[in-house]
Amino acid sequence: MTVWSAAAGVMSAVLLAVPAAPAVAVEGAPEPFVIEDERITESSGLAASVRHPGVYWTHNDSGYGPYLYAVDSATGRTVATLTLQGAEMRDVEAIHFGPDGALYVGDIGDNFDGGWDEVWIYRVPEPEMLADATVVPDVYRVRYDDGPRDAESLMVHPETGRVYIASKKRKEPGALYAGPETLSTTEVNTFERVADIDLWMTDGAFSPDGTRLVLRGYFTAHMYRWTDEGLGERVQRQLLVPVQPQGESVTFTPDGRYLMYGSEGEGSEVVPVELKGELLPESLHPADGAADGAADGADGADTDGAEAPPGAGSDPEAAPGETSGESETFPRLVVVFALGTVLVVALRRLLFSRSRSR
């Protein structure tokens, strides 16, 4: 979107005032990488491939054609481009793997906040060999049970295959919507509101074992437990996220031990964040989890359970007695976050109001 490109430029200028903290080296950790493909200027979704280790699928926002890109994190280069034949790709915002090994692509954005009665989900199998190809996707028409809305987060549970969408917080709180148990290619699929979530959500992802759900915003992220009944309690007050010009995407690594955060913008960087303690999926918890958590605390690890990425802030709402993880740059980051948010929202509303008046 041109409006977001402009906003990203404003944010980039603001962020120059913030000194970057050195990265914490972790043995075996995935490395940050830069998306080198000049065609990818508005990377809005991210999905880690299991079939092709080290490869991440992404796509542009609206107006760039029906393309999915496989990016090799070792080089930052695109190693395959899929063209989705017949897909309109009006405002594509999210991508997620399903338990069937297929990519689910969410054409679910709505810049007019309810201007479109229907949105779409496209499903394409991930190719066994990475090469450019044209594919015909399954197309699922989607409506919400409480009316049209803007959304940027689509998640597919790795066990049940059920698809979920999280709407953005605007005039009312954001919300999590559950699709039918099985999506239909012939009938409209109605997604039902199952939970309110007070976060301006730009992406989300399930952990590989399906026991954690992360939802991210531009500057914050929440981690939730996922149970047989659905959305459970929030694991902690706030996850740390890297400072990015326009934080738009998140995915778990295939082993479930890291989150990979992406951003829009030309030559955007994808940044890993290690998960620890209760943030880890249930399948990665040791039998003596309590002792493990105590050991983490004794070692001086962040009680939020994650290594702080470069330039990350801490939870401004931390309760008394909680470790905030403040650094000397934290006060400046708070100012940057506040100023950046105001500039982005103001610019977005201004340009959209002009667009509507034409």
One Martini backbone bead per residue (centre of mass of N, CA, C, O) as a GRO file, in nm:
protein
  358
    1MET     BB    1   0.096   0.035   0.022
    2THR     BB    2   0.140   0.368  -0.006
    3VAL     BB    3   0.076   0.458   0.282
    4TRP     BB    4   0.287   0.263   0.415
    5SER     BB    5   0.535   0.366   0.275
    6ALA     BB    6   0.521   0.646   0.396
    7ALA     BB    7   0.516   0.560   0.693
    8ALA     BB    8   0.783   0.408   0.688
    9GLY     BB    9   0.955   0.657   0.634
   10VAL     BB   10   0.890   0.801   0.895
   11MET     BB   11   0.986   0.577   1.087
   12SER     BB   12   1.278   0.564   0.994
   13ALA     BB   13   1.351   0.851   1.084
   14VAL     BB   14   1.287   0.813   1.383
   15LEU     BB   15   1.478   0.554   1.437
   16LEU     BB   16   1.758   0.701   1.409
   17ALA     BB   17   1.751   0.800   1.721
   18VAL     BB   18   1.809   0.494   1.787
   19PRO     BB   19   2.001   0.284   1.949
   20ALA     BB   20   2.149  -0.012   1.884
   21ALA     BB   21   2.157  -0.314   2.009
   22PRO     BB   22   2.324  -0.580   2.065
   23ALA     BB   23   2.340  -0.889   1.977
   24VAL     BB   24   2.253  -1.209   2.093
   25ALA     BB   25   2.438  -1.484   2.115
   26VAL     BB   26   2.313  -1.804   1.990
   27GLU     BB   27   2.341  -2.122   1.984
   28GLY     BB   28   2.159  -2.222   1.698
   29ALA     BB   29   2.053  -1.973   1.593
   30PRO     BB   30   1.887  -1.786   1.400
   31GLU     BB   31   1.936  -1.562   1.153
   32PRO     BB   32   1.932  -1.279   1.032
   33PHE     BB   33   1.752  -1.133   0.744
   34VAL     BB   34   1.747  -1.014   0.409
   35ILE     BB   35   1.532  -0.908   0.165
   36GLU     BB   36   1.650  -0.888  -0.172
   37ASP     BB   37   1.401  -0.861  -0.331
   38GLU     BB   38   1.278  -0.597  -0.525
   39ARG     BB   39   0.969  -0.697  -0.530
   40ILE     BB   40   0.986  -0.690  -0.209
   41THR     BB   41   0.820  -0.411  -0.034
   42GLU     BB   42   0.545  -0.563   0.124
   43SER     BB   43   0.587  -0.759   0.364
   44SER     BB   44   0.295  -0.928   0.530
   45GLY     BB   45   0.409  -1.229   0.540
   46LEU     BB   46   0.497  -1.543   0.729
   47ALA     BB   47   0.647  -1.877   0.648
   48ALA     BB   48   0.774  -2.171   0.768
   49SER     BB   49   0.948  -2.426   0.636
   50VAL     BB   50   0.976  -2.782   0.654
   51ARG     BB   51   1.062  -2.902   0.378
   52HIS     BB   52   1.246  -2.621   0.363
   53PRO     BB   53   1.501  -2.541   0.519
   54GLY     BB   54   1.525  -2.185   0.560
   55VAL     BB   55   1.242  -2.126   0.440
   56TYR     BB   56   1.043  -1.836   0.339
   57TRP     BB   57   0.721  -1.724   0.308
   58THR     BB   58   0.593  -1.459   0.094
   59HIS     BB   59   0.434  -1.126   0.045
   60ASN     BB   60   0.258  -0.886  -0.073
   61ASP     BB   61   0.058  -0.659  -0.090
   62SER     BB   62  -0.118  -0.461  -0.262
   63GLY     BB   63  -0.061  -0.444  -0.624
   64TYR     BB   64   0.157  -0.712  -0.710
   65GLY     BB   65   0.019  -0.967  -0.749
   66PRO     BB   66  -0.003  -1.339  -0.767
   67TYR     BB   67   0.246  -1.378  -0.533
   68LEU     BB   68   0.490  -1.614  -0.417
   69TYR     BB   69   0.774  -1.629  -0.188
   70ALA     BB   70   1.087  -1.798  -0.167
   71VAL     BB   71   1.314  -1.755   0.105
   72ASP     BB   72   1.652  -1.763   0.172
   73SER     BB   73   1.806  -1.713   0.477
   74ALA     BB   74   2.113  -1.739   0.387
   75THR     BB   75   2.071  -1.498   0.142
   76GLY     BB   76   1.776  -1.351   0.074
   77ARG     BB   77   1.679  -1.517  -0.166
   78THR     BB   78   1.490  -1.608  -0.428
   79VAL     BB   79   1.385  -1.961  -0.515
   80ALA     BB   80   1.067  -1.897  -0.556
   81THR     BB   81   0.769  -1.852  -0.773
   82LEU     BB   82   0.425  -1.813  -0.723
   83THR     BB   83   0.142  -1.830  -0.937
   84LEU     BB   84  -0.195  -1.731  -0.890
   85GLN     BB   85  -0.440  -1.840  -1.066
   86GLY     BB   86  -0.714  -1.610  -1.050
   87ALA     BB   87  -0.604  -1.420  -0.837
   88GLU     BB   88  -0.661  -1.106  -0.711
   89MET     BB   89  -0.519  -0.981  -0.468
   90ARG     BB   90  -0.625  -0.719  -0.307
   91ASP     BB   91  -0.540  -0.773   0.032
   92VAL     BB   92  -0.265  -0.913   0.135
   93GLU     BB   93  -0.168  -1.031   0.486
   94ALA     BB   94  -0.139  -1.363   0.493
   95ILE     BB   95   0.052  -1.663   0.606
   96HIS     BB   96  -0.005  -2.030   0.635
   97PHE     BB   97   0.028  -2.337   0.760
   98GLY     BB   98  -0.091  -2.653   0.728
   99PRO     BB   99  -0.121  -2.994   0.802
  100ASP     BB  100  -0.111  -3.047   0.471
  101GLY     BB  101   0.129  -2.848   0.357
  102ALA     BB  102  -0.023  -2.593   0.303
  103LEU     BB  103  -0.096  -2.275   0.177
  104TYR     BB  104  -0.242  -1.996   0.346
  105VAL     BB  105  -0.408  -1.712   0.199
  106GLY     BB  106  -0.485  -1.376   0.309
  107ASP     BB  107  -0.751  -1.183   0.160
  108ILE     BB  108  -0.832  -0.962   0.438
  109GLY     BB  109  -0.812  -0.682   0.371
  110ASP     BB  110  -0.952  -0.340   0.481
  111ASN     BB  111  -0.912  -0.003   0.437
  112PHE     BB  112  -1.244   0.060   0.491
  113ASP     BB  113  -1.360  -0.087   0.734
  114GLY     BB  114  -1.607  -0.256   0.572
  115GLY     BB  115  -1.628  -0.243   0.238
  116TRP     BB  116  -1.630  -0.569   0.232
  117ASP     BB  117  -1.826  -0.850   0.236
  118GLU     BB  118  -1.578  -1.006   0.107
  119VAL     BB  119  -1.329  -1.254   0.141
  120TRP     BB  120  -1.011  -1.438   0.100
  121ILE     BB  121  -0.890  -1.778   0.058
  122TYR     BB  122  -0.585  -1.941  -0.024
  123ARG     BB  123  -0.487  -2.270  -0.157
  124VAL     BB  124  -0.150  -2.420  -0.161
  125PRO     BB  125   0.075  -2.635  -0.231
  126GLU     BB  126   0.378  -2.721  -0.149
  127PRO     BB  127   0.648  -2.765  -0.316
  128GLU     BB  128   0.895  -3.003  -0.354
  129MET     BB  129   1.014  -2.803  -0.561
  130LEU     BB  130   1.213  -2.520  -0.612
  131ALA     BB  131   1.014  -2.334  -0.840
  132ASP     BB  132   0.881  -2.187  -1.085
  133ALA     BB  133   0.513  -2.138  -1.080
  134THR     BB  134   0.182  -2.231  -1.182
  135VAL     BB  135  -0.120  -2.209  -0.985
  136VAL     BB  136  -0.428  -2.353  -0.862
  137PRO     BB  137  -0.636  -2.240  -0.631
  138ASP     BB  138  -0.809  -2.254  -0.363
  139VAL     BB  139  -1.133  -2.099  -0.291
  140TYR     BB  140  -1.240  -1.890  -0.010
  141ARG     BB  141  -1.521  -1.761   0.113
  142VAL     BB  142  -1.564  -1.469   0.339
  143ARG     BB  143  -1.742  -1.420   0.649
  144TYR     BB  144  -1.887  -1.241   0.913
  145ASP     BB  145  -2.118  -1.257   1.176
  146ASP     BB  146  -2.063  -0.913   1.233
  147GLY     BB  147  -1.932  -0.824   0.980
  148PRO     BB  148  -1.730  -0.626   0.833
  149ARG     BB  149  -1.356  -0.623   0.826
  150ASP     BB  150  -1.040  -0.573   0.935
  151ALA     BB  151  -0.748  -0.781   0.838
  152GLU     BB  152  -0.401  -0.957   0.907
  153SER     BB  153  -0.481  -1.243   1.048
  154LEU     BB  154  -0.375  -1.586   0.979
  155MET     BB  155  -0.467  -1.916   1.111
  156VAL     BB  156  -0.349  -2.265   1.136
  157HIS     BB  157  -0.410  -2.547   1.282
  158PRO     BB  158  -0.185  -2.825   1.311
  159GLU     BB  159  -0.423  -3.038   1.388
  160THR     BB  160  -0.724  -2.944   1.278
  161GLY     BB  161  -0.722  -2.707   1.039
  162ARG     BB  162  -0.828  -2.460   1.154
  163VAL     BB  163  -0.944  -2.135   1.080
  164TYR     BB  164  -0.810  -1.809   1.164
  165ILE     BB  165  -0.913  -1.468   1.249
  166ALA     BB  166  -0.775  -1.136   1.304
  167SER     BB  167  -0.874  -0.838   1.393
  168LYS     BB  168  -0.862  -0.503   1.402
  169LYS     BB  169  -0.811  -0.229   1.594
  170ARG     BB  170  -1.049   0.035   1.622
  171LYS     BB  171  -1.352   0.117   1.724
  172GLU     BB  172  -1.292  -0.174   1.822
  173PRO     BB  173  -1.202  -0.450   1.926
  174GLY     BB  174  -1.039  -0.699   1.861
  175ALA     BB  175  -1.069  -1.031   1.697
  176LEU     BB  176  -1.154  -1.373   1.711
  177TYR     BB  177  -1.197  -1.607   1.436
  178ALA     BB  178  -1.390  -1.892   1.342
  179GLY     BB  179  -1.405  -2.136   1.135
  180PRO     BB  180  -1.493  -2.389   0.994
  181GLU     BB  181  -1.389  -2.707   1.011
  182THR     BB  182  -1.463  -2.690   0.696
  183LEU     BB  183  -1.388  -2.569   0.405
  184SER     BB  184  -1.555  -2.408   0.130
  185THR     BB  185  -1.574  -2.374  -0.234
  186THR     BB  186  -1.912  -2.322  -0.266
  187GLU     BB  187  -1.940  -2.172   0.004
  188VAL     BB  188  -1.986  -1.958   0.243
  189ASN     BB  189  -1.765  -1.864   0.505
  190THR     BB  190  -1.836  -1.845   0.845
  191PHE     BB  191  -1.705  -1.634   1.090
  192GLU     BB  192  -1.668  -1.660   1.440
  193ARG     BB  193  -1.686  -1.496   1.727
  194VAL     BB  194  -1.465  -1.581   2.024
  195ALA     BB  195  -1.275  -1.314   2.078
  196ASP     BB  196  -1.140  -1.053   2.250
  197ILE     BB  197  -0.866  -0.823   2.138
  198ASP     BB  198  -0.638  -0.577   2.274
  199LEU     BB  199  -0.513  -0.542   1.954
  200TRP     BB  200  -0.311  -0.434   1.685
  201MET     BB  201  -0.327  -0.662   1.442
  202THR     BB  202  -0.079  -0.801   1.190
  203ASP     BB  203  -0.032  -1.097   1.320
  204GLY     BB  204  -0.005  -1.469   1.322
  205ALA     BB  205   0.070  -1.782   1.521
  206PHE     BB  206   0.133  -2.113   1.540
  207SER     BB  207   0.259  -2.359   1.684
  208PRO     BB  208   0.359  -2.670   1.586
  209ASP     BB  209   0.178  -2.804   1.839
  210GLY     BB  210  -0.073  -2.594   1.915
  211THR     BB  211  -0.014  -2.442   2.223
  212ARG     BB  212   0.041  -2.167   2.064
  213LEU     BB  213  -0.042  -1.810   2.039
  214VAL     BB  214   0.055  -1.547   1.826
  215LEU     BB  215   0.018  -1.185   1.853
  216ARG     BB  216   0.080  -0.901   1.651
  217GLY     BB  217   0.213  -0.586   1.634
  218TYR     BB  218   0.407  -0.321   1.581
  219PHE     BB  219   0.524  -0.326   1.915
  220THR     BB  220   0.360  -0.587   1.994
  221ALA     BB  221   0.297  -0.901   2.185
  222HIS     BB  222   0.102  -1.206   2.220
  223MET     BB  223   0.068  -1.491   2.437
  224TYR     BB  224  -0.107  -1.806   2.405
  225ARG     BB  225  -0.290  -2.049   2.504
  226TRP     BB  226  -0.381  -2.378   2.367
  227THR     BB  227  -0.676  -2.563   2.362
  228ASP     BB  228  -0.941  -2.770   2.310
  229GLU     BB  229  -1.127  -2.496   2.349
  230GLY     BB  230  -0.895  -2.292   2.278
  231LEU     BB  231  -0.855  -2.000   2.395
  232GLY     BB  232  -0.647  -1.900   2.638
  233GLU     BB  233  -0.432  -1.783   2.835
  234ARG     BB  234  -0.210  -1.554   2.900
  235VAL     BB  235   0.121  -1.592   2.954
  236GLN     BB  236   0.175  -1.278   2.928
  237ARG     BB  237   0.182  -0.942   2.901
  238GLN     BB  238   0.460  -0.926   2.713
  239LEU     BB  239   0.628  -0.923   2.422
  240LEU     BB  240   0.913  -0.903   2.257
  241VAL     BB  241   1.010  -0.667   2.001
  242PRO     BB  242   1.129  -0.541   1.732
  243VAL     BB  243   1.245  -0.265   1.579
  244GLN     BB  244   1.030  -0.151   1.315
  245PRO     BB  245   0.897   0.026   1.066
  246GLN     BB  246   0.670  -0.231   0.989
  247GLY     BB  247   0.518  -0.457   1.172
  248GLU     BB  248   0.369  -0.757   0.995
  249SER     BB  249   0.524  -1.028   1.097
  250VAL     BB  250   0.489  -1.390   1.197
  251THR     BB  251   0.687  -1.685   1.302
  252PHE     BB  252   0.764  -2.000   1.355
  253THR     BB  253   0.980  -2.218   1.395
  254PRO     BB  254   0.983  -2.557   1.345
  255ASP     BB  255   1.086  -2.600   1.661
  256GLY     BB  256   0.951  -2.354   1.849
  257ARG     BB  257   1.202  -2.153   1.967
  258TYR     BB  258   1.114  -1.926   1.757
  259LEU     BB  259   1.074  -1.600   1.642
  260MET     BB  260   0.977  -1.437   1.334
  261TYR     BB  261   1.030  -1.102   1.232
  262GLY     BB  262   0.859  -0.877   1.016
  263SER     BB  263   0.873  -0.628   0.743
  264GLU     BB  264   0.824  -0.368   0.575
  265GLY     BB  265   1.006  -0.297   0.294
  266GLU     BB  266   1.291  -0.239   0.148
  267GLY     BB  267   1.503  -0.460   0.261
  268SER     BB  268   1.393  -0.636   0.480
  269GLU     BB  269   1.399  -0.760   0.811
  270VAL     BB  270   1.455  -1.072   0.978
  271VAL     BB  271   1.383  -1.147   1.327
  272PRO     BB  272   1.497  -1.320   1.597
  273VAL     BB  273   1.332  -1.489   1.887
  274GLU     BB  274   1.374  -1.625   2.183
  275LEU     BB  275   1.232  -1.885   2.370
  276LYS     BB  276   1.108  -1.916   2.714
  277GLY     BB  277   0.964  -2.111   2.910
  278GLU     BB  278   0.623  -2.046   2.884
  279LEU     BB  279   0.658  -1.971   2.575
  280LEU     BB  280   0.689  -2.243   2.518
  281PRO     BB  281   0.591  -2.509   2.397
  282GLU     BB  282   0.481  -2.791   2.551
  283SER     BB  283   0.684  -2.995   2.399
  284LEU     BB  284   0.943  -2.817   2.538
  285HIS     BB  285   0.890  -2.904   2.819
  286PRO     BB  286   1.016  -3.002   3.089
  287ALA     BB  287   0.944  -3.198   3.351
  288ASP     BB  288   1.107  -2.966   3.526
  289GLY     BB  289   0.987  -2.671   3.476
  290ALA     BB  290   1.020  -2.521   3.744
  291ALA     BB  291   1.327  -2.556   3.763
  292ASP     BB  292   1.392  -2.422   3.496
  293GLY     BB  293   1.276  -2.143   3.565
  294ALA     BB  294   1.460  -2.094   3.809
  295ALA     BB  295   1.723  -2.106   3.651
  296ASP     BB  296   1.671  -1.870   3.466
  297GLY     BB  297   1.653  -1.661   3.693
  298ALA     BB  298   1.941  -1.714   3.810
  299ASP     BB  299   2.080  -1.624   3.525
  300GLY     BB  300   1.922  -1.348   3.438
  301ALA     BB  301   1.678  -1.382   3.289
  302ASP     BB  302   1.415  -1.287   3.138
  303THR     BB  303   1.092  -1.307   3.272
  304ASP     BB  304   0.950  -1.313   2.983
  305GLY     BB  305   1.118  -1.555   2.817
  306ALA     BB  306   1.303  -1.355   2.633
  307GLU     BB  307   1.512  -1.243   2.420
  308ALA     BB  308   1.627  -0.942   2.344
  309PRO     BB  309   1.606  -0.764   2.083
  310PRO     BB  310   1.701  -0.533   1.889
  311GLY     BB  311   1.547  -0.249   2.029
  312ALA     BB  312   1.382  -0.349   2.255
  313GLY     BB  313   1.116  -0.335   2.461
  314SER     BB  314   0.917  -0.312   2.737
  315ASP     BB  315   0.671  -0.339   2.968
  316PRO     BB  316   0.474  -0.064   3.055
  317GLU     BB  317   0.263  -0.268   3.236
  318ALA     BB  318   0.419  -0.362   3.461
  319ALA     BB  319   0.406  -0.506   3.746
  320PRO     BB  320   0.476  -0.520   4.051
  321GLY     BB  321   0.781  -0.715   4.054
  322GLU     BB  322   0.845  -0.693   3.763
  323THR     BB  323   1.052  -0.739   3.506
  324SER     BB  324   1.125  -0.498   3.252
  325GLY     BB  325   1.409  -0.471   3.091
  326GLU     BB  326   1.556  -0.217   3.116
  327SER     BB  327   1.719   0.035   2.949
  328GLU     BB  328   1.868   0.329   2.853
  329THR     BB  329   1.659   0.333   2.592
  330PHE     BB  330   1.362   0.317   2.682
  331PRO     BB  331   1.256   0.610   2.694
  332ARG     BB  332   1.306   0.655   2.388
  333LEU     BB  333   1.121   0.428   2.285
  334VAL     BB  334   0.858   0.539   2.389
  335VAL     BB  335   0.863   0.790   2.214
  336VAL     BB  336   0.881   0.649   1.944
  337PHE     BB  337   0.625   0.483   1.959
  338ALA     BB  338   0.429   0.717   1.995
  339LEU     BB  339   0.511   0.884   1.747
  340GLY     BB  340   0.480   0.662   1.535
  341THR     BB  341   0.181   0.603   1.579
  342VAL     BB  342   0.073   0.884   1.517
  343LEU     BB  343   0.190   0.912   1.231
  344VAL     BB  344   0.064   0.662   1.100
  345VAL     BB  345  -0.236   0.715   1.162
  346ALA     BB  346  -0.256   0.999   1.044
  347LEU     BB  347  -0.162   0.935   0.756
  348ARG     BB  348  -0.369   0.717   0.692
  349ARG     BB  349  -0.627   0.885   0.729
  350LEU     BB  350  -0.561   1.106   0.529
  351LEU     BB  351  -0.532   0.931   0.269
  352PHE     BB  352  -0.807   0.782   0.288
  353SER     BB  353  -0.986   1.035   0.278
  354ARG     BB  354  -0.889   1.121  -0.004
  355SER     BB  355  -0.971   0.860  -0.151
  356ARG     BB  356  -1.280   0.878  -0.091
  357SER     BB  357  -1.322   1.174  -0.224
  358ARG     BB  358  -1.275   1.072  -0.538
   0.00000   0.00000   0.00000
